[in-house]
Amino acid sequence: LKLADITNEKIDAAFDEELAKPSRKGGTLSHKTVNDALNLVKTVLREYTKDLDIKVKSAEVQQSFRFLLPPETICAAVIGTNIELPVMLAMWLSLTASEIRGLTKSKSIRDGKLYVVETVVNVKGKAVRKQGGKEEKRPRAFDIPPYIQTLLDMVEGDIIEPRSAHAINQRFQKVLEQNGLQKMRFHDLRHVNASVM
């Protein structure tokens, strides 16, 4: 459509059509996904169509609650497993998976401190190492707790965590399942950290 031809009625019809589209996970697209698309369209239209007063309202999003296991329960499940170090780094120091994947002995550990100087993210299916932490304007450095230092000392080679974020999360899920625990995302370990603090 040309910008001049766009009306509230056409936006409303397109919005309803999007809400009915099938999702890759089954069911239909989530209200949040469609709301995000609507907000993008609204932003562009506000910039380029000064005469259109957009009245289309977002769909109501059902709030979901994250279930967080207590840290003692998580520790009991992961201690001695090959997922223990990344779990402790996320839960104890609040590191993201991309920050954990970016840690190396040669660049990240100096004088008893852990520095987040690189992250590893996936771009088009390939791991890409980037300078800086997740928040570029907020460099992160930590005193290394003795327990985590012991785990770091057991790592062979320079790269602390060579697995992909997906592999880390899958392994974490498997350990939870093997211990009869409710699923939670690897990223939720940072929420456990915040809740404890």
Sequence and secondary structure as in RCSB ss.txt:
>XXXX:A:sequence
LKLADITNEKIDAAFDEELAKPSRKGGTLSHKTVNDALNLVKTVLREYTKDLDIKVKSAEVQQSFRFLLPPETIC
AAVIGTNIELPVMLAMWLSLTASEIRGLTKSKSIRDGKLYVVETVVNVKGKAVRKQGGKEEKRPRAFDIPPYIQT
LLDMVEGDIIEPRSAHAINQRFQKVLEQNGLQKMRFHDLRHVNASVM
>XXXX:A:secstr
  GGG  HHHHHHHHHHHHHSB TTSSB  HHHHHHHHHHHHHHHHHH TT                   HHHHH
HHHTTSTTHHHHHHHHHH   HHHHHH BHHHHEETTEEEE EEEEEETTEEEEEES SSTTS EEEE  HHHHH
HHHT  SSBS  S HHHHHHHHHHHHHHTT     TTHHHHHHHHH 
